[in-house]
């Protein structure tokens, strides 16, 4: 009984080592992509809070820009501030990052509370990689 237990344990350890060796690069890449998209989101939300709308709009992708002009983007931001006061800060509440396929198509969903002077609003932001760069694909108020 003891010998089969040791043998089983060695087999499990071997399987674990092979699995970790095969999966480690994927975990490293996923961690790097998560860090990068969160950094882009923080830059975007900081630009909004500082009313640097041109800078925030630069983090928006081609599809976003085709659907919403810069003037429309600014108008929406100013409308939110007219209703709820100045955007004081943004707090991420949840996020997901995943890559599919080969080469991977990366997508991220970030939920965040936008804390205005009069009220806090929750939004969901969708980012994806476009030409090797994380960009805002779209957002909606939840």
N, C-alpha and C positions, 0 to 999 in steps of 0.2 A: 504494500500500500504506500509506504513512504517513497519508494523508488518511482512509482507512477505519478505521485504528487509532484516530485521534483522535476520529472520529465515534462509534465503538463505546465508547470510554472515556467520552465525554460522555453517551451514552445510559445506560450503567451508573451513572454518577454521579447522573444525574437520577432513575433508579429508586431508588437508595439514599436520596436525599434525600426522595422521596415516601414510601418505606417507613418511614423514621425519623420523619417527621412524623406519619404515621398511627399508628405503634406506640408512640411516646413516652409518651402518657398512660397506656397500659396498663402500661408498665414502671414508671412512677412510682407508680401505684396498687398494683401487685404489691409493690414495695419497701416502701411504707408498711404494707401489710397484714402482710408478713413481719416488719417491725420490731415491729408491735403484738402479734402472736401470740407472738413470742419474749419480749416483755416480760411478757405475761400468764403464760407458762410459768415464767419466772424468779420472778415473784411467788408463784405457786402452789408451786413447789418450795422456795422460801425459807420460806414459811409452814409447810410440812411439816417442814423441818429445825428450825424454831423451835417446833415442836409447837403452832402456832396453827391448830388443825384447823378452827375456825369460819371463819377467814379463808380457808383453802384451800378449804373446802366452798362458799364464796360464788363461787368461780371455776368451779363445776360447773353444767352446764346443767340444764334442766327434765327431759329424758329421763334423765339421770344420777341426779338426785334422786328421780325416780319409781322407778328401779330399785334405788337404795341409799339408805337413810335415813342421817341424820347419825350416829346411834349405830353403824350397821354400818360406815360409813366410818371412824370413829374406831377401832372394834374391829380393822379390818384394819390400820390404821397401827400400832396398839399391838402387834398380833401380829407384824408385821414387825420392829419394834424389839425385841420379846422374843426373837425368833429370832436376829437379826443385829446387835443393838446399836443405838445412837443413829444416826440419819441425819445424817452429817457434811456431805455436799454432794451436789450433782447436777451432772453434766456432760453437756451435749448432745453427741450423737455424730453425728446427722444430722437433717435436717428438710426437709420439702417443704411448699410453700404453693401452692394453685391456686384459681382462681375460674372457674366455668363458668356459662354462660348470661347472660341479660340480663333484669333486673339479675343480677350475678354472685352465685352461691352459693359462699362461701369455705370452704375446708376445709384443715386442716393436720395433718400427721403428724410427730411429733417423737420420735426415739429418744434415750434418755438413760440414762446409767449413774447409778444411785442408790448412792452410796458410804456404806454402813453401816460401823460399827466392825469387824465381823467378816467382812464379805463385800460385794462389789459386785454389784448386780443390774441387769440391763438391762430397761427397760420401753419400750413404745411407747405414746405418748399421742396421742389424736385430739382435735383442737379444731375447732370450727366457729363461725361467727358466728350469734348468736341475738339478735334485736332490736338489731342494730348493734354487738354486743359479742362479743369472742372469749371462748368458754367451753369448759370441758373436756367432751367428749362421752363419753369412755371411755378406758380404758387396760388394758393387759395386760402381764404379765411375759413376756419373750422367752426 
